């Protein structure tokens, strides 16, 4: 079945450091890929998405590229801020299928120190 | 516009009781999905409703059920609560079903604690 694997945290960085959170997936067909972010005490917010191979999703300085050959969708940011401290979830959804539910990774907690 | 509203935000119940959680989607959204979030299992899909019909269901026991009303508001019910049902229950809405590729909008969740 479909699944998502992302690097375990927690990840602790200093402000302005470079961030990479690895995410790989297993899926039949051609899924859409997402990164969601969850701030403390809140629900999930869509951070970025990519719907086909080689697409790059970007938002708020975060980027991720849909790599079909390596089945990966790694999240990157060039310079993190304290306000980026949150839990990040990689997710997939089968595109074009009748079942549009999301399959999530376990989440990676990011802490950014000033 | 108002986001996805989930009520209540927090709930404490005793084992064996039942509980009902409510979700009001964004105005105009007709599909509602429910997810359970626990530290051990992470985020897991419960079910999806559209036009008052359950369209898709995850791998949860029959104690978990839901429904959707004509105004698209949805409720989920858990009967005979177990300690393991303690979780954050998240609701997400979209215009139409199967639109995860467009990105759902999630509510802030209901934190259920079973004691």
Interface residues (C-beta under 8 A of the other chain):
Chain A: X32 X34 X36 X41 X42 X43 X44 X45 X46 X49 X51 X89 X91 X93 X95 X97 X98 X99 X100 X101 X102 X103 X104 X105 X106 X107
Chain B: X4 X6 X33 X35 X42 X43 X44 X45 X48 X56 X58 X90 X92 X97 X98 X99 X100 X101 X103 X104 X105 X106 X107 X108 X109
